[in-house]
């Protein structure tokens, strides 16, 4: 039986104090007051810490291994969505990197369909990023990444229209325009409702769309020499914001893996 490659992620919990000056200028001997969280905030933090501390060990996550660099994470946007959720909720986890070209027996036992991501929660393995992220939200509700139902589908068609354009061999088949239509709609939405899909706070919708936009940016840039036009500044700003998040830079695939991952769709 093959053994998985594991990459640990330590849980870091820290506290901070906020200070405020009582004057508009800073005198030689300033008086400071210590910020005190509300009872609601304290209870919310206690619930999160209790839920996290109840974990006997880090959560196990099966992820695609890189095809270009041994020991590195591969190019699955759905796996990155799960990892982003774990990172944003400050949950400890351990990645088990899987070579999907030669799936080991241990992996097929926990994921009979041979698909990633797969995550072990409450002694049970679950798959599908929708199911996994919902389960994590229910078990670890703080901080909340929940999305109002009316916002859950914002940007939902971008990924499929990107794939259609990427695979297209006919420049006049309308696939580029279909993608531009979806991106324009998203640009207008973020202009009026941003900076994130749910307003000022990041949510599960952003953690789902972000990795897809990352793949779109790299794959279309490589195979089509195409990029998001300057006429869509809010899309470009949104992508820049998401891609620069610490959780995103930690869990993103290498560009060369993204290119190789989409090659069969382009050349197949």
C-alpha positions as a Markdown table, in Angstrom:
| # | Residue | x | y | z |
|---|---|---|---|---|
| 1 | Unk | 0.0 | 0.0 | 0.0 |
| 2 | Unk | 1.3 | 3.4 | -1.0 |
| 3 | Unk | 1.8 | 6.0 | 1.7 |
| 4 | Unk | 0.5 | 9.5 | 1.3 |
| 5 | Unk | 2.6 | 12.6 | 1.2 |
| 6 | Unk | 1.6 | 14.8 | 4.1 |
| 7 | Unk | 2.0 | 18.5 | 4.4 |
| 8 | Unk | 1.1 | 19.9 | 7.9 |
| 9 | Unk | -0.4 | 23.2 | 8.6 |
| 10 | Unk | -0.1 | 24.5 | 12.1 |
| 11 | Unk | -2.9 | 26.3 | 13.9 |
| 12 | Unk | -1.9 | 29.7 | 15.0 |
| 13 | Unk | -4.1 | 31.5 | 17.5 |
| 14 | Unk | -3.2 | 35.0 | 18.6 |
| 15 | Unk | -4.8 | 37.8 | 20.5 |
| 16 | Unk | -4.5 | 41.5 | 20.0 |
| 17 | Unk | -5.4 | 44.7 | 21.9 |
| 18 | Unk | -6.7 | 47.8 | 20.3 |
| 19 | Unk | -5.9 | 51.1 | 21.7 |
| 20 | Unk | -7.4 | 54.6 | 21.1 |
| 21 | Unk | -6.1 | 58.0 | 22.0 |
| 22 | Unk | -8.4 | 60.4 | 23.6 |
| 23 | Unk | -7.0 | 63.4 | 21.8 |
| 24 | Unk | -6.6 | 64.5 | 18.3 |
| 25 | Unk | -2.8 | 64.9 | 18.8 |
| 26 | Unk | -0.4 | 62.7 | 20.7 |
| 27 | Unk | 0.9 | 64.4 | 23.9 |
| 28 | Unk | 4.1 | 63.4 | 25.6 |
| 29 | Unk | 2.2 | 61.2 | 28.1 |
| 30 | Unk | -0.7 | 59.9 | 26.2 |
| 31 | Unk | -3.5 | 58.1 | 27.9 |
| 32 | Unk | -4.6 | 54.8 | 26.3 |
| 33 | Unk | -7.7 | 52.7 | 26.9 |
| 34 | Unk | -7.8 | 49.0 | 26.2 |
| 35 | Unk | -10.4 | 47.8 | 23.8 |
| 36 | Unk | -12.9 | 45.4 | 25.4 |
| 37 | Unk | -14.8 | 43.0 | 23.1 |
| 38 | Unk | -18.6 | 42.9 | 23.6 |
| 39 | Unk | -20.2 | 39.9 | 25.3 |
| 40 | Unk | -21.4 | 38.7 | 21.9 |
| 41 | Unk | -17.9 | 38.9 | 20.4 |
| 42 | Unk | -16.4 | 37.1 | 23.4 |
| 43 | Unk | -19.0 | 34.3 | 23.2 |
| 44 | Unk | -18.5 | 33.9 | 19.5 |
| 45 | Unk | -14.7 | 33.6 | 20.0 |
| 46 | Unk | -15.2 | 31.1 | 22.8 |
| 47 | Unk | -17.4 | 29.0 | 20.6 |
| 48 | Unk | -14.8 | 28.9 | 17.9 |
| 49 | Unk | -12.0 | 28.2 | 20.2 |
| 50 | Unk | -14.0 | 25.4 | 21.9 |
| 51 | Unk | -14.8 | 23.8 | 18.5 |
| 52 | Unk | -11.2 | 24.0 | 17.3 |
| 53 | Unk | -9.8 | 22.7 | 20.6 |
| 54 | Unk | -12.2 | 19.8 | 20.3 |
| 55 | Unk | -10.2 | 18.5 | 17.4 |
| 56 | Unk | -8.1 | 15.7 | 18.6 |
| 57 | Unk | -5.8 | 16.1 | 15.6 |
| 58 | Unk | -5.6 | 18.1 | 12.4 |
| 59 | Unk | -8.3 | 17.5 | 9.8 |
| 60 | Unk | -7.1 | 15.2 | 6.9 |
| 61 | Unk | -7.6 | 16.5 | 3.4 |
| 62 | Unk | -6.8 | 14.6 | 0.2 |
| 63 | Unk | -5.5 | 16.9 | -2.6 |
| 64 | Unk | -4.1 | 16.6 | -6.0 |
| 65 | Unk | -0.3 | 16.4 | -6.2 |
| 66 | Unk | 1.7 | 18.6 | -8.5 |
| 67 | Unk | 2.6 | 17.0 | -11.8 |
| 68 | Unk | 5.6 | 19.3 | -12.2 |
| 69 | Unk | 7.2 | 19.5 | -8.7 |
| 70 | Unk | 7.3 | 16.6 | -6.2 |
| 71 | Unk | 5.8 | 17.4 | -2.9 |
| 72 | Unk | 3.8 | 20.4 | -4.1 |
| 73 | Unk | 0.1 | 21.0 | -4.3 |
| 74 | Unk | -1.6 | 20.4 | -7.6 |
| 75 | Unk | -4.0 | 22.4 | -9.7 |
| 76 | Unk | -7.5 | 21.7 | -8.5 |
| 77 | Unk | -9.7 | 24.8 | -7.9 |
| 78 | Unk | -12.2 | 22.8 | -5.9 |
| 79 | Unk | -9.5 | 21.5 | -3.6 |
| 80 | Unk | -8.2 | 25.1 | -3.1 |
| 81 | Unk | -11.7 | 26.2 | -2.2 |
| 82 | Unk | -11.7 | 23.7 | 0.7 |
| 83 | Unk | -8.2 | 24.7 | 1.8 |
| 84 | Unk | -9.2 | 28.3 | 1.7 |
| 85 | Unk | -12.2 | 27.5 | 3.9 |
| 86 | Unk | -9.9 | 25.8 | 6.4 |
| 87 | Unk | -7.4 | 28.6 | 6.3 |
| 88 | Unk | -10.0 | 31.4 | 6.8 |
| 89 | Unk | -11.6 | 29.5 | 9.7 |
| 90 | Unk | -8.1 | 28.9 | 11.2 |
| 91 | Unk | -8.6 | 25.2 | 11.4 |
| 92 | Unk | -5.6 | 22.9 | 11.6 |
| 93 | Unk | -5.3 | 20.4 | 8.7 |
| 94 | Unk | -2.9 | 17.9 | 7.1 |
| 95 | Unk | -2.8 | 17.5 | 3.3 |
| 96 | Unk | -2.4 | 14.1 | 1.8 |
| 97 | Unk | -1.1 | 14.7 | -1.7 |
| 98 | Unk | -2.4 | 12.2 | -4.3 |
| 99 | Unk | -0.9 | 11.4 | -7.7 |
| 100 | Unk | -4.2 | 11.2 | -9.7 |
| 101 | Unk | -2.4 | 9.5 | -12.6 |
| 102 | Unk | -1.5 | 6.6 | -10.4 |
| 103 | Unk | -4.1 | 6.5 | -7.6 |
| 104 | Unk | -2.9 | 4.5 | -4.5 |
| 105 | Unk | -5.1 | 1.9 | -2.8 |
| 106 | Unk | -5.4 | 3.9 | 0.4 |
| 107 | Unk | -6.9 | 6.8 | -1.5 |
| 108 | Unk | -9.5 | 4.7 | -3.4 |
| 109 | Unk | -10.6 | 3.3 | 0.0 |
| 110 | Unk | -11.5 | 6.8 | 1.3 |
| 111 | Unk | -12.6 | 8.2 | -2.1 |
| 112 | Unk | -14.1 | 5.3 | -4.1 |
| 113 | Unk | -14.7 | 7.5 | -7.1 |
| 114 | Unk | -11.0 | 8.6 | -7.0 |
| 115 | Unk | -11.8 | 12.3 | -6.8 |
| 116 | Unk | -10.4 | 15.2 | -4.8 |
| 117 | Unk | -11.0 | 17.0 | -2.6 |
| 118 | Unk | -11.9 | 14.5 | 0.2 |
| 119 | Unk | -11.9 | 15.4 | 3.8 |
| 120 | Unk | -12.2 | 13.4 | 7.0 |
| 121 | Unk | -14.7 | 14.9 | 9.5 |
| 122 | Unk | -16.1 | 13.1 | 12.6 |
| 123 | Unk | -14.4 | 9.9 | 11.5 |
| 124 | Unk | -16.1 | 9.9 | 8.1 |
| 125 | Unk | -14.6 | 10.8 | 4.7 |
| 126 | Unk | -16.7 | 13.2 | 2.6 |
| 127 | Unk | -16.1 | 14.5 | -0.9 |
| 128 | Unk | -17.3 | 17.2 | -3.2 |
| 129 | Unk | -16.3 | 20.8 | -2.3 |
| 130 | Unk | -20.0 | 21.9 | -1.9 |
| 131 | Unk | -20.6 | 19.2 | 0.7 |
| 132 | Unk | -17.3 | 19.7 | 2.5 |
| 133 | Unk | -17.5 | 23.5 | 2.8 |
| 134 | Unk | -21.1 | 23.3 | 4.0 |
| 135 | Unk | -20.2 | 20.7 | 6.6 |
| 136 | Unk | -17.3 | 22.8 | 7.8 |
| 137 | Unk | -19.6 | 25.9 | 8.1 |
| 138 | Unk | -22.1 | 23.9 | 10.2 |
| 139 | Unk | -19.5 | 22.4 | 12.5 |
| 140 | Unk | -17.3 | 25.5 | 12.8 |
| 141 | Unk | -19.6 | 28.5 | 12.3 |
| 142 | Unk | -17.2 | 31.1 | 13.6 |
| 143 | Unk | -16.0 | 33.1 | 11.7 |
| 144 | Unk | -19.0 | 32.8 | 9.4 |
| 145 | Unk | -18.5 | 32.4 | 5.7 |
| 146 | Unk | -22.2 | 32.0 | 5.0 |
| 147 | Unk | -23.7 | 33.6 | 1.9 |
| 148 | Unk | -27.2 | 34.9 | 1.6 |
| 149 | Unk | -29.2 | 32.8 | -0.9 |
| 150 | Unk | -29.7 | 35.7 | -3.2 |
| 151 | Unk | -26.0 | 36.2 | -3.6 |
| 152 | Unk | -24.9 | 32.6 | -3.8 |
| 153 | Unk | -25.1 | 32.4 | -7.6 |
| 154 | Unk | -23.2 | 35.7 | -8.3 |
| 155 | Unk | -20.5 | 34.9 | -10.9 |
| 156 | Unk | -21.5 | 31.3 | -11.0 |
| 157 | Unk | -21.4 | 31.1 | -14.9 |
| 158 | Unk | -18.0 | 32.5 | -15.3 |
| 159 | Unk | -16.2 | 29.2 | -14.9 |
| 160 | Unk | -18.2 | 27.3 | -17.5 |
| 161 | Unk | -18.0 | 30.1 | -20.1 |
| 162 | Unk | -14.2 | 30.3 | -19.4 |
| 163 | Unk | -13.9 | 26.6 | -20.2 |
| 164 | Unk | -16.0 | 27.0 | -23.4 |
| 165 | Unk | -13.7 | 29.8 | -24.6 |
| 166 | Unk | -10.6 | 27.9 | -23.7 |
| 167 | Unk | -11.6 | 24.8 | -25.6 |
| 168 | Unk | -12.9 | 26.8 | -28.6 |
| 169 | Unk | -11.1 | 26.4 | -31.9 |
| 170 | Unk | -13.5 | 28.9 | -33.7 |
| 171 | Unk | -12.9 | 32.6 | -33.0 |
| 172 | Unk | -16.4 | 33.4 | -34.3 |
| 173 | Unk | -18.4 | 30.9 | -32.2 |
| 174 | Unk | -19.4 | 33.4 | -29.6 |
| 175 | Unk | -17.5 | 31.7 | -26.7 |
| 176 | Unk | -15.4 | 34.8 | -26.0 |
| 177 | Unk | -18.4 | 37.1 | -26.0 |
| 178 | Unk | -20.2 | 34.7 | -23.6 |
| 179 | Unk | -17.3 | 35.0 | -21.2 |
| 180 | Unk | -17.2 | 38.8 | -21.5 |
| 181 | Unk | -20.9 | 39.0 | -20.9 |
| 182 | Unk | -20.6 | 37.1 | -17.6 |
| 183 | Unk | -17.5 | 39.1 | -16.6 |
| 184 | Unk | -19.3 | 42.4 | -17.4 |
| 185 | Unk | -22.2 | 41.3 | -15.2 |
| 186 | Unk | -19.9 | 40.5 | -12.4 |
| 187 | Unk | -18.0 | 43.8 | -12.8 |
| 188 | Unk | -21.2 | 45.7 | -12.4 |
| 189 | Unk | -22.2 | 43.7 | -9.4 |
| 190 | Unk | -18.9 | 44.3 | -7.6 |
| 191 | Unk | -19.0 | 48.0 | -8.5 |
| 192 | Unk | -22.3 | 48.3 | -6.7 |
| 193 | Unk | -21.9 | 45.7 | -3.9 |
| 194 | Unk | -18.1 | 45.0 | -3.4 |
| 195 | Unk | -15.4 | 44.7 | -2.6 |
| 196 | Unk | -16.5 | 41.1 | -2.0 |
| 197 | Unk | -19.6 | 39.2 | -3.2 |
| 198 | Unk | -21.2 | 39.6 | 0.2 |
| 199 | Unk | -20.0 | 43.2 | 0.7 |
| 200 | Unk | -17.2 | 44.2 | 3.0 |
| 201 | Unk | -16.6 | 40.6 | 4.3 |
| 202 | Unk | -15.2 | 37.7 | 2.5 |
| 203 | Unk | -17.5 | 34.7 | 2.2 |
| 204 | Unk | -17.8 | 31.2 | 0.8 |
| 205 | Unk | -18.8 | 32.6 | -2.6 |
| 206 | Unk | -15.4 | 34.3 | -2.9 |
| 207 | Unk | -13.5 | 31.2 | -1.8 |
| 208 | Unk | -15.3 | 29.3 | -4.6 |
| 209 | Unk | -15.0 | 31.8 | -7.3 |
| 210 | Unk | -11.4 | 33.0 | -6.6 |
| 211 | Unk | -9.6 | 29.8 | -7.5 |
| 212 | Unk | -11.7 | 29.6 | -10.8 |
| 213 | Unk | -10.7 | 33.1 | -11.7 |
| 214 | Unk | -7.0 | 32.2 | -11.0 |
| 215 | Unk | -7.2 | 29.3 | -13.4 |
| 216 | Unk | -9.0 | 31.5 | -16.0 |
| 217 | Unk | -6.3 | 34.1 | -15.7 |
| 218 | Unk | -3.4 | 31.7 | -16.2 |
| 219 | Unk | -4.9 | 29.3 | -18.7 |
| 220 | Unk | -6.3 | 31.9 | -21.0 |
| 221 | Unk | -3.2 | 34.0 | -20.7 |
| 222 | Unk | -1.1 | 31.0 | -21.8 |
| 223 | Unk | -3.3 | 29.3 | -24.4 |
| 224 | Unk | -5.1 | 32.3 | -25.8 |
| 225 | Unk | -2.9 | 35.2 | -25.0 |
| 226 | Unk | -6.0 | 36.7 | -23.5 |
| 227 | Unk | -6.6 | 38.7 | -20.3 |
| 228 | Unk | -9.4 | 40.5 | -18.6 |
| 229 | Unk | -9.9 | 43.8 | -20.5 |
| 230 | Unk | -9.2 | 47.2 | -18.9 |
| 231 | Unk | -12.8 | 48.1 | -19.4 |
| 232 | Unk | -13.6 | 45.8 | -16.5 |
| 233 | Unk | -11.7 | 47.4 | -13.6 |
| 234 | Unk | -13.8 | 46.0 | -10.8 |
| 235 | Unk | -13.1 | 42.5 | -12.0 |
| 236 | Unk | -9.4 | 43.1 | -12.2 |
| 237 | Unk | -9.4 | 44.7 | -8.7 |
| 238 | Unk | -11.4 | 41.8 | -7.3 |
| 239 | Unk | -9.0 | 39.3 | -8.7 |
| 240 | Unk | -6.0 | 41.3 | -7.4 |
| 241 | Unk | -7.6 | 41.4 | -3.9 |
| 242 | Unk | -8.4 | 37.7 | -3.8 |
| 243 | Unk | -5.1 | 36.5 | -5.2 |
| 244 | Unk | -3.2 | 38.5 | -2.6 |
| 245 | Unk | -5.0 | 37.1 | 0.4 |
| 246 | Unk | -2.5 | 35.2 | 2.7 |
| 247 | Unk | -4.8 | 32.2 | 2.6 |
| 248 | Unk | -4.8 | 32.3 | -1.2 |
| 249 | Unk | -1.1 | 32.6 | -1.7 |
| 250 | Unk | -0.6 | 29.7 | 0.7 |
| 251 | Unk | -3.0 | 27.3 | -1.1 |
| 252 | Unk | -2.7 | 28.3 | -4.8 |
| 253 | Unk | -1.3 | 25.9 | -7.4 |
| 254 | Unk | 1.9 | 26.8 | -9.3 |
| 255 | Unk | 1.1 | 28.4 | -12.7 |
| 256 | Unk | 2.9 | 25.7 | -14.5 |
| 257 | Unk | 0.6 | 23.1 | -12.9 |
| 258 | Unk | -2.4 | 25.1 | -14.0 |
| 259 | Unk | -1.1 | 25.2 | -17.6 |
| 260 | Unk | -0.5 | 21.4 | -17.6 |
| 261 | Unk | -3.8 | 20.7 | -15.9 |
| 262 | Unk | -5.8 | 22.4 | -18.7 |
| 263 | Unk | -3.6 | 21.0 | -21.6 |
| 264 | Unk | -5.9 | 18.0 | -22.3 |
| 265 | Unk | -8.9 | 20.3 | -22.6 |
| 266 | Unk | -7.1 | 22.5 | -25.1 |
| 267 | Unk | -5.2 | 19.9 | -27.1 |
| 268 | Unk | -7.4 | 16.8 | -26.5 |
